[in-house]
Amino acid sequence: MEYLYEYGLFLAKAVTFVVAVLLVVGFVVGAAIKQKQSKKGELNIDHLTEQFNEDMDDIKKSMMSKEELKEHEKQIKANAKKEKKDKKAKQKSNASAADEEQLMRKRVFVVSFDGDVEASAVESLREEVTAIISIAQPDDEVVIKLESPGGMVHGYGLAASQIQRLTSRGIKVTAAVDKVAASGGYMMACVADEIVAAPFAIIGSIGVVAQLPNINKLLKKHDVEIEQHTAGEFKRTLTVLGENTDKAREKFKEELEETHVLFKSFVSENRPVVEIDTVATGEHWYGVQAKELNLIDQVKTSDDLILELHKEKDVYSVEYKIKHNIAEKLGVAASTAFTKTLGKFSTWSLTHSK
């Protein structure tokens, strides 16, 4: 009997453990499927002017006496009543859509771009730009709060193209830089109709840099041989593992120079007021210096710019948030990061380095 009791207890524990495991697996799989079926991301639009006015109203009320507060509340009710009356009058007069559009305050859409080496924020930027294009009126504007020390050529080339999607449709774009828009970051900024930067924001660094380690001597020391086969003389120039030749180095430098020429040409085309030979040395300048070199148009923070816009226009923030699946949240995706590292070393970068 004691044997049967112990066996039954063991069996109950085993079944409990298996059920618990199955529940956990089911939860993870179910969450992953749900995440996969859901939209990739979510677009959020906030009325910043409305929030700003509410904040200002709260500040004013906090400094009022009881009598002033009472009068203030009375005035608010009167204004609300007048707005309601005007709205009804407008409806009775059967105002056309064109008339209503004329009466609307102009709008400004604010997007933020926080750039890394890969310009990965371009995935959100392209969605934000598409959303703005789909609803923008002729007099609407866009402010892009841009922060980036630069990075990979193709990533920042695509990011700059997203801004061009706006300007090519006649939508005014202002790039606002508070900290840094260097190299690839400046490639993006120069596409805008206007650039404003804080006094000590880092601007410029119009140059190209590429570097990679070479461990061929270390491998030889440990009798490790590397074989690399290519079709095409310059399919691979410099390499991390193999032995580099002078001919490969010269070709690599030649390709860097070609990229630099394209970069200079791009800046000149989009910002003709710049003396390109003066600024395309790879150097960077602070905001006040950049203004003298015509790299920017105004020395001003993004805060002051948006504060001014609130006075006459309705300001909205537009943000596309990408949803991450369960695997990414648990860090499983990190296992693939190292496999990309060696390839990144050999990719040209439009990067600012101090």
Residue, then its C-alpha position, 0 to 999 in steps of 0.5 A: m500500500e505504501y508503494l502504491y501511495e508513493y507511486g501515485l504521488f510521483l505520478a501526480k507530480a509528473v502530470t502537474f509538471v507536464v501540464a505546467v510545461l504545456l501551458v507555458v509552451g502554449f502561452v508562448v506559441g499563442a502569443a507569437i501567433k497573435q503577434k504575427q497575425s497583428k499589424k507590424g506597427e501602430l501609428n500614433i498622432d497627437h495634437l500637440t497644440e491642444q496639449f500645449n494650450e491645456d498646459m498653458d491654461d493650467i499654468k495661468k490658473s495656478m497663478m490666479s486669485k479666486e476672483e480671477l479664476k472665476e472670471h477666467e472660467k466664465q470667459i471659457k464658457a463664453n468662448a465655447k458658446k460662441e464657437k458652438k454658435d459659429k459652427k451652427a451658423k456655418q452649417k446653415s450657410n452650407a459652406s463648401a468644403a473649400d471654404e471650410e478648408q480655407l478657415m482651418r488653421k495650417r498644420v505642422f506634423v512633427v516626426s523624430f529620427d534618432g539614427d544609429v549606424e544602420a539608420s534602422a529608424v528609417e523603417s518607422l520614418r517611411e510609414e510616418v511619411t506615407a501617412i503624412i502624404s496621404i492627409a497633407q494639405p497644400d499649406d501643411e508643413v513637416v518638422i523632422k527632429l533629427e539626431s544622428p552621427g551618421g552610418m551606412v551609406h545605403g541606410y542613410g541614402l534611403a532615409a534621405s529619400q524619405i524626406q525627398r518624398l515630402t519635398s517633391r510634393g511641395i510639402k515644406v520640410t524643416a530639419a531641426v537638430d539639437k545635438v548632432a546631424a553629421s555625415g549621413g545625418y547631414m545627408m538627410a538634413c540637407v534635403a530639407d527646405e530649411i535647417v535649424a540647429a542648436p548653438f552647439a549642435i554638431i553639423g557637417s562631417i561630409g566625408v566617408v570612412a571605412q575600417l575593418p580588422n584583419i586577423n590573417k597574421l594571427l591565423k597564420k601563426h596558428d597554422v590556419e589557412i583561409e580560402q576565398h574564391t570569387a568570380g570577378e576581379f574586384k568582387r572582394t577587395l579587403t577582407v577580414l580573414g584573408e591576406n590583403t594586397d596593395k592592389a585590393r587596398e588601392k581599389f578600396k580607396e578608389e571606391l571610397e573616393e567615388t562615394h565621397v564624390l557622390f556625397k559631395s554632389f548630393v549636398s551641392e544639389n540639395r544645398p547650393v548655397v554651400e561652398i562644397d570644397t570648403v565644407a567637404t573635408g570630413e570636418h564638423w562644425y558647431g551650430v553657430q559656425a555652421k550658420e556662417l558656412n551656410l550649412i544651416d539656416q538658423v541657430k535655434t533649438s527645436d523647442d523654440l521652433i515648435l513653440e513659435l509654430h504653436k502660435e499660428k498653426d496646429v502642431y501634431s506629432v506623428e510616430y509609427k511604433i514598430k511592434h516586436n514579437i516574442a522572440e525579439k522581446l526575449g532576446v532570441a534575435a540577438s543570436t543573429a547579431f554576431t553573424k552580421t558583424l563581419g559584414k558591417f566592418s567592410t561596409w562604407s559608412l558616412t560616419h562622424s567620429k570625434 
